[in-house]
Amino acid sequence: MARLEYRLNDESQTYPVLYYYDFIDKDEVSLRFACDYWIKNKRVYERTGNQVNGSKYIIFVREAVEEHVLEQEQDDRYWGGICVELREFREGTDRYPVVHRYVLHDDDDALLLLQSDSLTLQGKVWARTSTEIDEDRKVYVYYAVPEQG
């Protein structure tokens, strides 16, 4: 098992640890490395880099003050499997409708989905704009725009 740390990307403060997870599975570390954003305690952080240091994995972040947390009701939380929401990214708004929810039972399937540049769903191609892990809602999110054509 490994240790994962989220550190604030602030050299003047010697990169303070914001959160850490001991005994985390490397598959989960890989999923988190694939995410551009991280939501924790109703705060949005943007990944600025990551690092491997032996059995310690570090994700450097900055607070994304221009981003807002999606407000969802408690019933939207997923407790079984790995949930990845495909949401339509719309410029100039903070409303991103859910296009599809994938409930996966294999870390590799979730990782491949998050790393893909585009997804095809019901004959429509969706181009990724960003990905995130929302720990508050226990879900990964794949933001995308429909390709024209």
C-alpha positions as CSV (number, residue, x, y, z in Angstrom):
1,M,0.0,0.0,0.0
2,A,1.0,3.6,-0.6
3,R,0.6,7.0,0.8
4,L,-1.0,9.8,-1.2
5,E,-0.5,13.5,-0.3
6,Y,-2.3,16.5,-1.7
7,R,0.1,19.5,-1.3
8,L,-0.5,23.1,-1.9
9,N,1.8,24.3,-4.7
10,D,3.3,27.1,-2.7
11,E,7.1,27.1,-2.5
12,S,7.2,29.9,0.0
13,Q,5.3,27.7,2.5
14,T,7.4,24.6,1.5
15,Y,4.5,22.9,-0.1
16,P,2.3,22.2,2.9
17,V,0.2,19.0,3.1
18,L,-3.5,19.7,2.7
19,Y,-4.7,16.1,3.0
20,Y,-3.1,12.7,3.1
21,Y,-4.3,9.1,2.7
22,D,-2.2,6.3,4.2
23,F,-2.5,2.8,2.9
24,I,-4.2,3.8,-0.4
25,D,-4.3,1.4,-3.3
26,K,-2.1,2.3,-6.2
27,D,-5.1,1.9,-8.6
28,E,-6.8,4.7,-6.7
29,V,-3.7,6.8,-6.9
30,S,-3.6,6.3,-10.7
31,L,-7.3,7.4,-10.9
32,R,-6.5,10.6,-8.9
33,F,-3.4,11.3,-11.0
34,A,-5.7,11.3,-14.1
35,C,-7.9,14.1,-12.6
36,D,-7.5,17.8,-13.4
37,Y,-9.5,18.9,-10.4
38,W,-10.1,17.7,-6.8
39,I,-13.1,18.6,-4.7
40,K,-12.8,18.3,-0.9
41,N,-15.0,19.9,1.8
42,K,-16.7,22.1,-0.8
43,R,-13.5,23.5,-2.1
44,V,-12.2,23.1,-5.6
45,Y,-8.5,22.5,-6.3
46,E,-6.7,22.4,-9.6
47,R,-3.9,19.9,-10.1
48,T,-0.6,21.6,-11.1
49,G,1.5,18.5,-11.1
50,N,2.3,15.1,-9.5
51,Q,5.3,13.3,-8.2
52,V,6.4,9.8,-7.2
53,N,8.7,9.6,-4.3
54,G,9.2,5.9,-3.5
55,S,5.9,4.6,-2.1
56,K,4.7,8.2,-1.5
57,Y,2.7,9.8,-4.2
58,I,2.1,13.6,-4.3
59,I,-0.4,15.7,-6.1
60,F,0.3,19.4,-6.1
61,V,-2.7,21.7,-6.3
62,R,-3.8,25.3,-6.2
63,E,-7.1,26.5,-5.0
64,A,-9.3,27.1,-8.1
65,V,-11.2,30.2,-6.8
66,E,-12.9,30.7,-10.2
67,E,-14.5,27.3,-10.0
68,H,-17.6,26.4,-8.0
69,V,-18.7,23.2,-6.4
70,L,-21.7,21.5,-7.9
71,E,-24.6,21.5,-5.4
72,Q,-26.3,18.1,-5.4
73,E,-28.7,16.5,-3.0
74,Q,-27.5,13.7,-0.7
75,D,-29.4,11.1,-2.8
76,D,-26.9,11.6,-5.7
77,R,-24.0,10.0,-3.7
78,Y,-22.7,6.7,-4.9
79,W,-21.5,4.2,-2.4
80,G,-21.1,1.0,-4.6
81,G,-18.6,0.6,-7.5
82,I,-16.8,3.5,-9.1
83,C,-19.1,6.2,-10.5
84,V,-18.0,8.4,-13.4
85,E,-20.4,11.1,-14.6
86,L,-20.2,12.3,-18.2
87,R,-21.3,15.9,-17.9
88,E,-21.7,18.4,-20.8
89,F,-19.3,21.3,-20.4
90,R,-20.9,24.6,-21.3
91,E,-18.8,27.7,-21.5
92,G,-19.9,30.7,-19.4
93,T,-22.0,28.8,-16.9
94,D,-21.7,26.6,-13.9
95,R,-24.5,24.2,-14.9
96,Y,-23.2,21.1,-16.5
97,P,-26.0,18.6,-17.2
98,V,-25.3,14.9,-16.6
99,V,-25.3,13.0,-20.0
100,H,-24.6,9.6,-18.5
101,R,-23.5,7.9,-15.3
102,Y,-21.1,5.0,-15.7
103,V,-21.0,2.6,-12.7
104,L,-17.9,0.5,-13.0
105,H,-16.5,-2.3,-10.9
106,D,-13.0,-2.3,-12.3
107,D,-10.4,0.4,-11.6
108,D,-8.8,-0.2,-14.9
109,D,-12.0,0.6,-16.8
110,A,-12.5,3.8,-14.8
111,L,-8.9,4.8,-15.4
112,L,-9.1,4.2,-19.2
113,L,-12.3,6.2,-19.3
114,L,-10.8,9.2,-17.4
115,Q,-7.7,9.2,-19.6
116,S,-9.5,9.0,-22.9
117,D,-9.5,12.1,-25.1
118,S,-13.1,11.4,-26.2
119,L,-16.0,9.0,-25.5
120,T,-18.7,7.7,-27.8
121,L,-22.1,7.3,-26.3
122,Q,-25.2,6.4,-28.4
123,G,-23.4,7.3,-31.6
124,K,-22.3,10.7,-30.4
125,V,-18.6,11.6,-29.7
126,W,-17.8,13.7,-26.6
127,A,-14.4,15.5,-26.4
128,R,-12.9,15.8,-23.0
129,T,-12.4,19.2,-21.5
130,S,-11.4,18.2,-18.0
131,T,-11.8,15.5,-15.3
132,E,-12.2,15.7,-11.6
133,I,-12.7,13.6,-8.4
134,D,-15.4,15.0,-6.2
135,E,-14.8,13.4,-2.8
136,D,-17.8,15.2,-1.3
137,R,-20.2,13.3,-3.7
138,K,-17.9,10.2,-4.1
139,V,-17.9,10.5,-7.9
140,Y,-15.4,11.1,-10.7
141,V,-16.6,13.5,-13.4
142,Y,-15.6,13.6,-17.1
143,Y,-16.5,17.0,-18.6
144,A,-16.9,17.0,-22.3
145,V,-18.4,18.8,-25.3
146,P,-20.2,17.1,-28.2
147,E,-18.1,17.0,-31.3
148,Q,-19.7,18.5,-34.4
149,G,-20.1,16.4,-37.5
